[in-house]
Structures are given as structure tokens and as C-alpha cells.
């Protein structure tokens, strides 16, 4: 217990822990929609565009977050516009738009070398440098995203599953897509200083993919991913403190470890179920892919009648 | 006469590719109609134009006398091609059906008691109650079709549109699905579907629309399934065998003439 309480004595750790908890949960929640909408690469790209925006904003004496938000949103809108007629696929559009914005940031940093150091946090994450202002921004983004996703659960789920049918059923899919892009951009900006631009994609995707392996129900996947994200953030922070490793990278590595563990458990469970569901009838081996109570009962009945016949013949 | 679907001089298609020009087509209220035609003839584009998800270059589409972009949510039921569904998506049959209710004003993520009762009653009626909690990938082709049909019917729509509901299922399931649609049609719902299965259309649907980048002919199956009309629709030589009041339609071109085995 001591090793859990001891780091809490430091303010920088308390700030970092709270930030990791909120960012983990936030990315877990948003990540479910990111992977199901096939937007994993969008998340990765937007984080790079936001970095470029942060640098531009800083150079023009704007707020760091305002520049990142403006460039992130501009990137989301540009990608949407370029891919609209279907000639250019989204992965290509993301490659062009977001990498160009990232490159703009890198060029500005290379020209104005005086502030190079402060942007390392945005690139690789500096959770221990989280200020009260950063915590406020992360808290506001997390709370507003949770509220928006709660009230948009129905249109978001329908448009994610079947966008065209959702449109026919009267859902304004364009507004839903735009709102989600906005929430994703805000989540990325809030997470930028915690895990770093280079590792945000993993923070978004890993909890959601781990949760997907645990359940076939969408509502449960959302809850599981939210919890896994939060646990990953907290555990990653403690591990980074214990092993004196980079916090963002440790969080990502712990998430990957959870994913591997879940995949291994799923694999073993499926192997076990495969063996448990193998049946032999009259020398013919077969298998049922999922547990069906009535099938098991039928088999028990058939097996007992078969063994009865064998006993009868033996007599 | 009031039409459920009315296309007036509609031209639609994609950039630099007009799929059909100046199409005028009316489908009366309560009709159970099927659109048939070769692959790539514009059946799906026509459906999407009627649904309002595909823009038209000119003309207008009216559903129950109302412009397609002003139709009240929930008045159209739509069943997409099952081939376009992401079967790995984490949803159960119950969640799929519930999506049909997402057009309601209710904002809570979970289903209300009334909604649950409606879902259960419809699932009972369509014979999918036992698999309500199954993941969609763990259901048969017939159950999948019924799940999406339930989603389309949950709002009690006036018009039901289905894109190839008989594709990818066996002949028995095809028969069951079309029978079920026939029963739904008897309740006064207008049904329009596309299909490649001429024999199923001939035996189950009272109205057929032959389409090939434009309207070729429409009418009752015994008027429409003639060698001349089907040849105009599909090209090639089509054989129609009438037996005991039923049609059997087959391609008369021998296989060795349609393929090059050299």
C-alpha cells in the first residue's frame, strides 16, 4: 500500500495521475467510435495537424490550445471536403493534409529555435509537467465529451453502424459526423501534452480494441473501453514512477500489455470452448461454434439413447 | 389516384455518368412491387434516389405526395443489402432493431419499457425472439434478414424499401422472406424491392418493374414475363416455361457460348 500512497505526496504526481485518469477514460470512450468508424488513421493524423496548429498559434502569440484546435478542426474539414467526391480516399487525404500541417510546425520550430524545448512535451508527452490550467482544459473536454456522447448515443451508434440507413431513418448524419470530428479533435488536443502527439493514436485505439475482444454488445464495449482507458492511465503513471520511465510511453506500453493479455485469454478460452463443444456421434466428430443450451440438451439425450442402444445390443 | 412513390422526369447518376434520364414512374399506395434488371442497370441508384440519399440532376421525387427531402422521419422503412453490413460490428439483434427507434425524440441511450415491448412483439411476430441477444454474426441468413426487416418495420412505416432481400439466402429462406413481405403488404404498407431472382418475383410479387438504365416495362408478372420484354431488359435469349400457373425463367444461351474455355 505504501508504494501506492508514497508518490501521491508529490503535487506533480497528483496532477499527472489525475490527467492520466481523465485522458485514459476520454480516449477509451472516443476510441470506440474511432475504431468502429474506421477512423484510426484520422486520429493519428489529427494529432499531427494539431501539433502544427499549436506551433503556429504560439508563434502568432495565440493560446497553445486555440492554435491546435483551429488547425485540428481545419484539417478535419479539409479531409472531409477532399474525400467528398470519392476520387481521393481518406487515408491519402489524411496523409497530405495532416502531414503538411505537422511539417509546417516543424519548419517554424527549426526557424525559431528559442522555443524548441517547450514543444517536446507536445511531441512525446510530459505528464509530469501538467499544470492546473492543463488539468482544467482536460477536465472540461472530458466532461463535455462524456455529456455529448451520452445524449448523442443513439444517432452516433446508428450512423456508425449503417450511415446510409441512419440517413433514411431521419438522422442528420452530416451533423453527427461533424460533431464527432469536433469531439475527436478536442480529445486529441486535451491529450497532447499527456501522452504526446506520437502516441495519441495508441491511447485512442488500444482500450477500444481490448474492450471489443471482451464483448459483442456495443453499450458494454463503451463502458469497458472507458474503464480500461482509465485503468491504463493510472497503472501507467504508477509504473512510470516506479521504473523511472517516460510516462506517456509507459501508459501506451501498459495498454499494449493489457491487449496482449486479453488476446491470450480469449485465445485460450476459445480453444477450451472448441474442445468442450466437440461431440462424437456414431464415430462422427463435430463441433458447435457457440454455446447453445438446447443443442447441448439434445446431445445429452441422443448420447444417452445411443449408449442405451449399445447396452441393449451387448445384452 | 394517390401514389406512394412518384418520380417525375427524373435524371440521376454520378459525375459524368448519367444512370437514367427523364424517368417517370408511379407506384400506387399499398402496391407490392419488385424491380428487376441486369447487374449495373441502375436498380440501386433508383432505390437511393427514391430514398433521397442520392441527388437528382433534374426532376422530382414525391413520396405519398410529399417531396422526398421533407418526408417525416420514420415514414420510410429501409432494408439495405446485407452484403454491405459490417457483421463484425458489436451489436446484438435487439440493438439492431432498436436502431429503428433512434429517430424518436427520446434521448436516453437505453430502451424504454414501451420501446422494449414493441421490439419484443415485433421479434415474436417475425420469429426472431429467441435470438434477440445473439451477436448479429451468430445468426442465420434468414434471421439477419428478419432482424433488418424488424428495424425497418418498428416505426410502422407507410413505405418499405428493400435492396435485394433475397440475395445470399437459400431458396427456402427466400420463400419465407417474400411470404412475410406479402403478409406485410396485405396490411397496407407499400413495398418496393430490387432482386435478381426472376422466379421468386414471378411466384410472389403482384407487380414487376423491368429496369435497364430506364423503365422497360411494368405490370403484373404474367404480362411482363414475356420473351420480348425480358430480352429487352436483360439482352440475350431468355426462356420462359409456364407450368401449372407458375413461371420458370432461364437463360437459353448455352454455357459453352458464354464462356471461353480455350
Contacts between the chains, C-beta under 8 A, distances in Angstrom:
chain1	res1	chain2	res2	distance
A	36	B	89	6.5
A	36	B	90	7.7
A	85	B	15	6.7
A	150	B	109	6.6
A	151	B	107	5.3
A	153	B	109	3.6
A	154	B	99	7.9
A	154	B	102	4.0
A	154	B	106	7.7
A	154	B	107	7.2
A	154	B	109	6.6
A	155	B	102	6.3
A	157	B	91	8.0
A	157	B	95	7.8
A	157	B	99	7.0
A	157	B	102	7.4
A	158	B	99	4.7
A	158	B	102	4.8
A	160	B	89	8.0
A	161	B	86	7.2
A	161	B	89	5.5
A	161	B	91	6.3
A	161	B	96	7.8
A	161	B	99	6.8
A	162	B	80	6.5
A	162	B	85	7.0
A	162	B	99	7.5
A	164	B	48	7.9
A	164	B	53	5.6
A	164	B	80	6.5
A	165	B	78	5.5
A	165	B	80	5.6
A	165	B	99	7.8
A	165	B	151	7.8
A	166	B	99	7.7
A	166	B	102	7.6
A	167	B	53	5.5
A	168	B	51	5.0
A	168	B	52	7.4
A	168	B	53	6.3
A	168	B	76	6.0
A	168	B	78	4.3
A	168	B	161	8.0
A	169	B	73	6.3
A	169	B	74	6.9
A	169	B	76	7.8
A	169	B	78	7.2
A	169	B	99	7.6
A	169	B	100	6.7
A	169	B	102	6.9
A	169	B	103	4.9
A	169	B	155	7.9
A	170	B	72	7.6
A	170	B	73	2.4
A	170	B	74	6.4
A	170	B	103	4.4
A	171	B	73	7.8
A	171	B	102	6.6
A	171	B	103	6.6
A	212	B	90	6.2
A	215	B	90	6.5
A	216	B	90	5.3
A	216	B	91	7.9
A	216	B	92	6.8
A	216	B	135	3.7
A	217	B	90	6.2
A	217	B	91	7.4
A	217	B	92	5.9
A	217	B	95	7.1
A	217	B	135	7.9
A	218	B	89	7.8
A	218	B	90	5.0
A	218	B	91	5.3
A	218	B	95	6.0
A	219	B	95	7.8
A	219	B	109	6.9
A	219	B	110	7.8
A	221	B	90	5.0
A	289	B	138	7.5
A	290	B	138	5.7
